[in-house]
Amino acid sequence: MKLADLEIFVVAPPAPGWGGRYWIVPKLTTDTGVVGYGECYAASVGPEAMKAVIADVFARHMAGEEVENIELMFRRVLSSGFTQRPDLTVMGAWSGLEIACWDILGKDRDKPVHALIGGRLNERVRCYSYLYPGEDHPLPAFWNSPEMAGEAAIALVEQGYTAVKFDPAGPYTIRGGHMPALSDISRSMAFCEAVRDAVGDKADILFGTHGQFSVPGAIRMGRAIEAYDPLWYEEPVPPGDPRAMAEVARAVGVPVATGERLATAQEFADVLKAGAARILQPALGRAGGIWEGRKIAVLAEHFGAQVAPHLYAGPVEWAANLQLCAAIPNLLMAETIETDFHSALVGGAIRVEGSYVEVSNAPGLGIEFDEELARAHPYEDEGLHLQMQEAPMSYHEENVFEGGAPPKPVDR
């Protein structure tokens, strides 16, 4: 059974667009007619350019190859252009294509993907959600309101969630790590207090940032929120320097988590060896796919670290994350995004009930991708999936991080 054809969907979720401005979903078909779907996360070039990269990776390294030769194809991609180090754009393309290969293999063998990568160890996967605004929460005021954050947290706990994530720490900018304003620290403490008061001991609180701090700034912020006992402090400094992150981890009494912007086991190994984090958050649509995610989990296990796959994307990557989660012993939890559109795009196959997803035993990823719905929602804007702010953060005016991806590009 050989890989024969490629089609690429670029899907724009309806407003407010939780999960990014668009989702890139490659569809692979074999010479025997078996179809598989994957997802490429947060490309650093525009969707048309990314489609060209995906097509090149497929034609150059995968077309005509036996589907099960995933390690062979990965080595070709990793080595392409005399590199043997992860190129984020190329690895993002490969990751989506690789996930589609596993979907094909599972369907061909009438087995769920987790049965092919070690078997089911976890019947259910604990999930967490970001704090998203309710219908009565005005934007952008919601993003800087501890009171509304507490209300959103209560709503999630009432749904059964046992962990909630939020990021009140200000904007992430192209200028690299900065020292937080005192107002950002005060607001972050107020958010932690409001959410902790709202959920009590019914839910863990997860403090997110987006790598926006310098080492001293991250230490100041981390020490300020320690009293509220967050389960983790996510990506406190930019992701390219594990030694800097390790300095933060040693100085702050909150476990550090990272991984959304890392690719391949190589980069995750650097984090583990530096002692930078004990919670790893691979996004399988960027990290290298399901098999590379399995390697990352093995590395983490031997460093005493846990895995909590990241999700700010569409439901195909979510399905891939869940298949990995079912098969690993050091699972912590998985991120989820519950919207009607996420659910509809995969036929309602993934449901969170009481904070858990029961992983499907259906073949492949366990989803049915709705191509008609995908084609009805093409991406027609200019912004990237996610963008960083060009303007510097402010020390005299209130900083606002408008969660997710606004429909129009900012600071261009």
C-alpha positions in Angstrom: 0.0 0.0 0.0 1.7 3.1 -1.3 1.1 6.8 -1.0 -0.4 8.2 -4.2 -2.3 11.5 -3.9 -2.4 14.6 -1.8 -5.2 17.2 -1.3 -4.9 20.1 1.2 -7.7 21.9 3.0 -7.3 25.3 4.5 -10.3 25.8 6.8 -11.3 29.0 8.5 -13.3 28.4 11.7 -16.2 30.8 12.1 -15.9 33.8 14.5 -14.7 34.1 17.1 -12.1 31.7 15.7 -11.0 29.7 18.7 -8.2 27.5 17.5 -6.5 30.1 15.2 -7.4 31.9 12.0 -7.1 28.7 9.9 -6.4 25.0 10.1 -4.3 23.2 7.5 -5.5 19.7 6.9 -3.7 17.4 4.4 -5.6 14.5 2.9 -3.6 11.5 1.7 -4.9 8.7 -0.5 -3.1 5.4 -1.2 -2.9 3.4 -4.4 -5.5 1.1 -2.8 -7.9 3.9 -2.1 -7.5 4.3 1.6 -7.8 7.9 2.8 -6.2 9.6 5.8 -6.2 13.1 7.3 -3.7 15.1 9.3 -3.2 18.6 10.5 -0.2 21.0 10.4 0.0 23.4 13.3 0.8 27.2 13.3 2.7 27.5 10.1 5.2 30.4 10.0 4.4 31.2 6.4 1.1 32.0 4.8 -1.3 29.2 3.9 -0.6 29.3 0.1 3.1 29.1 0.7 2.6 26.4 3.3 0.5 24.4 0.8 3.5 24.6 -1.6 5.8 23.3 1.2 3.5 20.5 2.0 3.2 19.5 -1.6 7.0 19.6 -2.0 7.6 17.5 1.1 5.1 14.9 -0.1 6.4 14.8 -3.7 10.0 14.7 -2.7 10.0 12.4 0.3 6.7 10.4 0.4 4.9 9.9 -2.9 5.1 6.3 -4.0 6.5 5.1 -0.6 5.0 2.3 1.5 2.8 4.0 4.1 4.2 2.2 7.1 7.8 3.4 6.4 7.3 6.4 8.7 10.7 6.4 10.2 12.3 6.3 6.7 10.2 9.2 5.5 10.9 11.2 8.6 14.7 10.7 8.2 14.4 12.0 4.6 12.5 15.1 5.7 14.8 15.8 8.7 17.9 15.5 6.4 16.4 17.4 3.5 18.8 20.1 2.2 21.7 18.8 4.2 20.1 19.7 7.5 19.4 17.0 10.1 17.9 19.5 12.4 14.3 20.6 12.6 13.2 23.3 10.2 9.9 24.5 11.8 8.0 25.0 8.5 9.2 21.8 6.9 8.6 19.9 10.1 5.1 21.4 10.4 4.4 20.1 6.8 5.7 16.7 7.7 3.8 16.5 10.9 0.4 16.9 9.2 1.4 14.4 6.5 2.7 11.9 9.1 -0.6 12.1 11.1 -2.5 11.3 7.9 -0.2 8.2 7.4 -1.2 6.8 10.8 -4.9 7.5 10.0 -4.4 5.4 6.9 -2.6 2.6 8.7 -5.3 2.3 11.3 -8.1 2.3 8.8 -6.2 -0.3 6.6 -5.7 -2.6 9.6 -9.1 -1.8 11.2 -7.4 -0.6 14.4 -7.2 2.7 16.3 -3.9 4.4 16.0 -3.1 3.8 19.7 -3.3 0.1 19.1 -0.4 0.5 16.6 1.9 2.5 18.9 1.9 0.3 22.0 -1.8 -0.2 22.7 -4.3 1.4 25.0 -3.0 2.2 28.5 -5.4 5.0 29.4 -9.1 4.4 28.9 -9.9 8.1 29.4 -7.8 11.2 28.9 -8.2 14.1 31.4 -8.7 17.4 29.5 -8.4 21.0 30.3 -9.7 24.2 28.7 -8.6 27.7 28.3 -10.9 30.3 29.8 -13.0 31.6 26.9 -15.6 34.4 27.2 -19.2 33.5 27.7 -22.1 35.0 25.7 -22.4 37.8 28.3 -18.7 38.7 28.4 -17.8 41.7 26.3 -14.6 41.8 24.3 -11.8 42.9 24.7 -12.7 43.7 28.3 -13.0 40.0 29.1 -9.2 39.4 28.7 -8.3 41.8 31.5 -11.1 41.1 33.9 -10.4 38.8 36.9 -14.1 38.8 37.7 -15.1 37.5 34.3 -12.3 35.0 34.4 -13.7 33.7 37.6 -17.2 33.4 36.0 -15.7 31.5 33.0 -13.9 29.2 35.4 -17.0 28.4 37.4 -18.8 27.6 34.1 -16.1 25.1 33.1 -16.1 23.5 36.6 -19.9 23.1 36.3 -19.3 21.3 33.0 -17.0 18.9 34.9 -13.5 20.3 34.0 -10.8 19.8 36.6 -8.2 22.1 35.2 -8.5 25.6 33.5 -5.8 27.7 31.8 -5.5 31.5 31.4 -2.9 34.1 30.4 -3.4 37.5 31.9 0.3 38.4 31.8 0.2 40.8 28.9 1.1 40.7 25.2 3.7 38.6 23.5 5.8 40.7 21.1 8.4 40.3 18.4 10.9 42.1 20.6 11.7 39.0 22.7 11.7 38.6 26.5 10.7 41.7 28.5 10.3 42.7 32.1 6.6 42.7 33.0 5.0 45.9 34.1 4.0 46.0 37.8 0.4 46.4 36.5 0.8 43.1 34.6 2.1 41.4 37.8 -0.8 42.8 39.8 -3.4 41.8 37.2 -1.9 38.2 37.0 -2.1 37.9 40.8 -5.7 39.2 40.7 -6.6 36.6 38.0 -5.0 33.8 40.0 -6.9 34.9 43.2 -10.2 35.2 41.4 -10.0 31.9 39.6 -8.7 30.1 42.7 -11.6 31.5 44.8 -14.0 30.5 42.0 -12.9 26.9 41.7 -11.5 26.1 45.1 -10.0 22.7 45.1 -12.2 21.4 42.3 -9.8 22.4 39.6 -6.1 23.0 38.9 -5.2 26.4 37.6 -2.7 26.5 34.7 -0.9 29.8 34.3 -0.1 30.4 30.6 2.3 32.8 29.1 3.7 32.8 25.5 7.4 33.1 26.2 7.2 36.8 26.7 9.5 37.4 29.6 13.2 37.8 30.2 14.7 35.5 32.9 14.5 38.1 35.7 11.0 39.1 34.5 9.8 35.5 34.5 11.2 34.9 38.0 9.4 38.0 39.3 6.1 36.9 37.8 6.5 33.3 38.8 7.2 34.2 42.5 4.2 36.5 42.5 1.8 33.7 41.5 3.3 30.9 43.7 0.8 31.5 46.5 -2.1 30.4 44.3 -0.5 27.0 43.6 -0.7 26.8 39.8 -0.2 23.3 38.4 2.2 24.8 35.9 3.9 28.0 34.6 3.8 27.7 30.8 6.7 28.8 28.6 7.8 31.7 30.8 10.7 32.7 28.5 11.2 32.4 24.7 11.5 28.7 23.7 15.0 28.8 22.1 17.2 28.8 25.2 16.6 25.8 27.6 19.3 27.0 29.9 17.4 30.3 30.5 14.2 28.4 31.1 16.1 26.1 33.6 17.2 29.2 35.5 13.5 30.1 35.9 12.5 26.6 36.9 15.2 26.6 39.7 14.1 29.9 41.0 10.3 29.5 41.0 8.2 27.1 43.0 5.7 26.4 40.2 6.5 23.5 37.7 7.5 24.8 34.3 5.8 23.5 31.2 6.9 24.0 27.6 6.7 22.5 24.1 4.1 24.3 21.9 6.8 25.8 19.7 9.3 22.9 19.8 9.8 20.3 17.0 11.2 16.8 17.2 12.6 14.7 20.1 15.9 16.5 19.6 14.5 19.9 20.9 12.6 18.2 23.7 15.7 16.3 24.8 17.5 19.6 25.1 14.8 20.9 27.4 15.0 17.7 29.6 18.8 17.6 29.7 18.9 21.3 30.8 16.3 20.6 33.6 14.1 23.3 32.0 10.7 21.6 32.4 9.1 18.6 33.9 5.9 19.0 31.9 6.2 18.7 28.1 3.5 20.1 25.7 4.1 18.8 22.2 1.7 20.0 19.5 1.7 16.9 17.2 1.0 19.0 14.2 4.4 20.7 14.6 6.5 18.4 16.8 6.9 15.7 14.2 3.7 13.8 14.3 2.5 10.8 16.3 5.6 8.6 16.1 7.9 11.5 17.1 5.4 12.3 19.9 5.8 8.7 21.1 9.6 9.3 21.2 9.1 12.5 23.1 7.0 10.7 25.7 9.6 8.0 26.1 12.3 10.6 26.7 10.1 12.4 29.2 9.4 9.2 31.1 13.1 8.6 31.6 13.6 12.1 32.9 10.6 11.9 35.3 8.6 14.3 33.2 4.9 14.2 32.2 3.2 14.9 28.8 0.3 17.3 28.3 -0.2 17.7 24.5 -1.0 21.3 23.4 -3.9 22.3 21.2 -4.5 25.6 19.6 -5.7 24.2 16.3 -8.4 22.1 14.7 -10.0 18.8 15.7 -7.7 16.6 13.6 -4.7 17.5 15.7 -6.8 17.0 18.7 -7.7 13.5 17.6 -4.0 12.7 17.0 -3.1 14.1 20.5 -5.7 11.8 22.0 -4.4 8.7 20.3 -1.0 9.4 21.7 -2.4 10.1 25.1 -4.1 6.7 25.2 -0.8 4.9 24.7 1.6 6.6 27.1 2.2 6.0 30.9 3.3 9.5 31.8 0.2 11.3 30.6 -0.8 14.4 32.6 -3.7 15.8 30.6 -4.5 17.2 27.2 -5.8 20.5 26.0 -9.1 20.8 24.4 -11.1 23.3 22.5 -14.9 22.7 22.4 -16.8 24.5 19.8 -19.7 23.4 17.6 -17.4 23.8 14.5 -14.6 21.6 15.9 -17.2 19.0 16.6 -19.0 19.2 13.3 -15.8 19.0 11.3 -15.1 15.5 12.6 -18.6 14.2 12.8 -19.0 14.8 16.6 -16.5 12.0 17.2 -14.7 13.7 20.2 -16.8 14.5 23.3 -15.6 15.8 26.6 -17.7 14.4 29.5 -16.8 15.4 33.0 -13.4 16.6 32.1 -12.5 13.4 30.3 -12.5 12.1 26.7 -12.9 8.4 26.2 -10.6 7.5 23.4 -12.4 5.9 20.4 -11.7 2.4 19.3 -12.7 3.3 15.8 -10.1 2.7 13.1 -7.4 5.3 12.5 -7.8 8.6 14.3 -11.4 7.7 15.1 -12.9 10.6 13.2 -14.8 11.3 10.0 -13.6 14.5 8.4 -16.4 16.5 6.8 -14.8 17.7 3.5 -18.0 19.5 2.4 -18.0 21.6 5.6 -14.3 22.3 5.2 -14.8 23.5 1.6 -17.6 25.7 2.7 -15.2 27.6 5.1 -12.2 28.6 3.1 -9.6 31.0 4.5 -9.8 34.3 2.7 -7.9 36.7 5.1 -4.3 37.8 5.2 -3.0 37.0 8.7 -1.1 34.0 9.8 -2.6 31.3 12.1 -1.1 33.2 15.0 0.8 36.5 15.1 3.0 38.3 17.6 2.6 42.0 18.4 5.0 44.4 16.8 4.3 47.3 19.2 6.3 47.1 22.4 4.5 46.4 25.6 3.6 49.4 27.7 4.6 50.4 31.2 2.2 53.3 31.5 -1.0 52.0 29.8 -2.9 48.7 30.3 -1.6 45.9 28.2 -4.2 43.7 26.6 -3.6 40.1 25.3 -6.6 39.4 23.1 -6.7 35.6 23.4 -6.6 33.6 20.3 -6.3 35.2 16.9 -8.4 38.3 16.0 -10.0 38.0 12.5 -7.7 40.7 11.0 -3.9 40.8 11.3 -2.5 43.3 13.8 0.5 45.6 13.9 1.6 45.0 10.4 
